Amino acid sequence: MKLYYAPASSYSQRVLIALYEKDAAFTPIEVNLFDQQERSHYTKINPFAKIPTLETESGQILFEASIIIEYLDQRFFNKPYLIPKDPKLALEVRMLERIIDVYINRGREALFSDSQRPLEEQGSHEVNKAHRLLETACLQLEEQLSGKTWLAGEDFSLADCAAAPTLSYLRMVYSYKHLPKLTDYVRRLESRPSVAEVQKSGHEQMIQMLSVLKKPLELVSLDRG
Ligand SMILES: N[C@@H](CCC(=O)N[C@@H](CS)C(=O)NCC(=O)O)C(=O)O
């Protein structure tokens, strides 16, 4: 199994967390999408030029982090089951992953891009809308976490793989300190060995990426965020 990825990429990190959770052997292949030659070579593997991509042992090419994680769950039978066996709970997990991807991650990307614009161009209608949806989604997670260790209950799942990098990077542009259950949950996430390992290996590349921004942004620790 080969994983095309970048250490600081949040979608790559979702898959890396799943691989570590499953204790699965794989060959990591780092891709630098900023290098035009490497990028054009990589489009032969993934025509969208997005990371991550997984090449399975049988040569099947899979893109989309959530689909790769579903594959890993089918391929490796050990716990944690990233998609619960109970069909109702499985739907809940997939729904949570969608909420994180569509509303939280897109909101994060919108706020990130906005932060790099000249002040007079910031705060467009579209950005405000994305911001409101992001806030709604964070509130939804706050409610969801009532009495739970992980997003879908006591078992770590696909939704937690998606949440970990997204919520950690989110703090660069949005603070959720006012949401105590969400904050405690992220503390648990960041202490989980698979997540801690992935974040540690992406740290240096992320610092390097942040250092070339027009307007400074920084990784915010939970105690400050
Ligand atoms: N929907 C894709 C999104 C993947 C994605 O956007 N990856 C980012 C890195 S975190 C990327 O490849 N960006 C490069 C680009 O957009 O040029 C997934 O779930 O895997």
The ligand as an SDF file (V2000), in Angstrom:
LIG
                    3D

 20 19  0  0  0  0  0  0  0  0999 V2000
  -11.8080   16.2150   -0.9400 N   0  0  0  0  0  0  0  0  0  0  0  0
  -10.4030   15.8870   -0.8750 C   0  0  0  0  0  0  0  0  0  0  0  0
   -9.6510   17.1480   -0.5160 C   0  0  0  0  0  0  0  0  0  0  0  0
   -8.1510   16.9720   -0.5500 C   0  0  0  0  0  0  0  0  0  0  0  0
   -7.4250   18.3190   -0.4930 C   0  0  0  0  0  0  0  0  0  0  0  0
   -8.0030   19.3830   -0.7230 O   0  0  0  0  0  0  0  0  0  0  0  0
   -6.1390   18.2480   -0.2090 N   0  0  0  0  0  0  0  0  0  0  0  0
   -5.3430   19.4440   -0.1780 C   0  0  0  0  0  0  0  0  0  0  0  0
   -4.2540   19.3400    0.8760 C   0  0  0  0  0  0  0  0  0  0  0  0
   -4.8960   19.3090    2.5020 S   0  0  0  0  0  0  0  0  0  0  0  0
   -4.6670   19.6090   -1.5230 C   0  0  0  0  0  0  0  0  0  0  0  0
   -4.3220   18.6430   -2.1600 O   0  0  0  0  0  0  0  0  0  0  0  0
   -4.4550   20.8410   -1.9550 N   0  0  0  0  0  0  0  0  0  0  0  0
   -3.7340   21.1400   -3.1220 C   0  0  0  0  0  0  0  0  0  0  0  0
   -4.4490   22.0070   -4.0880 C   0  0  0  0  0  0  0  0  0  0  0  0
   -5.6590   22.2700   -3.8920 O   0  0  0  0  0  0  0  0  0  0  0  0
   -3.8020   22.4350   -5.0440 O   0  0  0  0  0  0  0  0  0  0  0  0
  -10.1880   14.7630    0.1500 C   0  0  0  0  0  0  0  0  0  0  0  0
  -11.0970   14.4790    0.9450 O   0  0  0  0  0  0  0  0  0  0  0  0
   -9.1520   14.0890    0.1290 O   0  0  0  0  0  0  0  0  0  0  0  0
  1  2  1  0
  2  3  1  0
  2 18  1  0
  3  4  1  0
  4  5  1  0
  5  6  2  0
  5  7  1  0
  7  8  1  0
  8  9  1  0
  8 11  1  0
  9 10  1  0
 11 12  2  0
 11 13  1  0
 13 14  1  0
 14 15  1  0
 15 16  2  0
 15 17  1  0
 18 19  2  0
 18 20  1  0
M  END
$$$$
